[in-house]
Amino acid sequence: MPEDGVSEVKIQSWAQLMDEVYAGSWDPQLARHRSPFVFRGAGACDQALTTSLMRLAAGREPVARIEGHLIRNFRKYARSGIRGDTIWNWLALAAHHSLPTRLLDWSFSPLVALHFATADVSLYDRDAVVWCVNHRQTNLRLPRRLREQLEIEGSDVFTVQMLERVVHSLEALASLAEEEFILFLEPPSLDARIVNQFALFSLMSEPGLALDRWLASHPGSARTLVLPSSLKWEVRDKLDQAGITERMLFPGLDGLTAWLTRYYAPRNQPIPPQEGSTLRDNPSATHPACA
């Protein structure tokens, strides 16, 4: 069952799934369908919204200390072509290359989230989940200076340039407010993978903040769609027909081979995850949703 404050919808059909992922997308002011939600899919519905940094720390020492070591050495040794020597550029680049950070991957596209919920064939005996977070609701909890920056730009999410205008360090970010908060950060278009996945990150004000717990304490900010294992093959096949595959989301030979391996996997014989797979975030930590 979901935690208090996060509603749960159990999906029964493809038609219901499409209705749910696009629910609330009509914007009467624009007279357009512009969803206020961002999406994240997981192949097993008990996977928590814990960051790779939190999993690395695992209570061994303060998360902030490990984060400082990682970022300092990444900046020292990495040779990158990013524009602007800001912490937000470096943080986005590090996360993009799988360094443990406080960032979590999200997408503006519900279909991309459904891809990640159904990409791992070895999890087809387990229910999946798609997290839907209303960024307009979470923005209401932002410190005043950050809200003002969004209003000036007429935006619901930050770019690295917008964030840099307000705050220049992770320590300064936390000092903006006494209460913990989250914001959504659209990274620079580092490569085609970022662009094709319609990607963005959630950024926590504290490195040890578990996003699912934060959402549970702020009702109306999020809901989960539980995709039963019995529907996974249908959803997967329809995503493939729509072109939402590894070949599109991970341009290059790695994405091509991942797509071919999954596409030709026997339906009733799950295959183990590939060693060195480019698919990101398969946390061992659990979440009480659908327990």
C-alpha positions, 0 to 999 in steps of 0.5 A: 500500500502507498504511504500516506499522502501518495495516492495509488491507482491500480491499472487494469488495462492499456486504455485505463493506463493511457487515461491515467498518465494523461489525466490532468493534462488540460490547461484551461489558461492555455487551452492546450494539453500541457501536463503538470506532471513528470514521470519515473518508471520502475520495473518493480513497484517496491523500488524506493525513490532513494538516490544513488548517493544514498545507496552508496553511503548506506549509513557509513558516514554523513551523506554530505561528506561522501557527496563532497568527496565525489564531486570534488574529485569528479571535477578534478579528473573529468575532462568535459566540454560543458559550458559554465563552471558551475556546480549545477553543470557539474552535478548534471554531468556527473549524474549523466555519467552514473556518478552517485549524486543526490539527483534522480532521473525523471522524464516529461514523457509518460511513455518514456517512464513506461519504457523503464517500467517494462525494460527489464524482462527479468522483472516481468513476474513483479508489478511495476510502478510509474511515479507521477509528480506534480511539479506545480504543487512541489514548486509551492514548497520552494523558498521564495527566491526560487519561486520568484525565479520561476515566475520571472522566467514563466517556467515550472522547472529550472535550467542550470542558468536559472538556478545559478542566478539564485544560488551558487553551491549545494550548501547555499541551496540548503540554507535558503529555507529551514524546511526541506524542499525539492526542485526539478532541474532540466539539464543541458543537452549533453548528448542525444540521450538527454534529448530523446528521453525528455529528461530532467532531474529532481534535486533535493535540498539535502543529500540524505532526503528520501523523495518518496518520504517527502512526497508522502508528507505533502499530500497532492504532490504525487500519485503512483500507477501500479502496473500489474505483471500480467499487463507488462507484455502488452504494454511493452509490445505497444511501446515497441510499436510506438518506437519507445525503445532502447534504440531511440532512448540510448542512441548508439550501439549499446542501445541497439544491442539492448533493444535487440536482446530484449525484443527477441527474448522468449516471453515465458523465459525471463533473462537476467539483467545484462552486465554493464547495462546502460539502463540506470537505477535498479535500487535494492531499497524498497518502498511500501507501495503495492506491498 
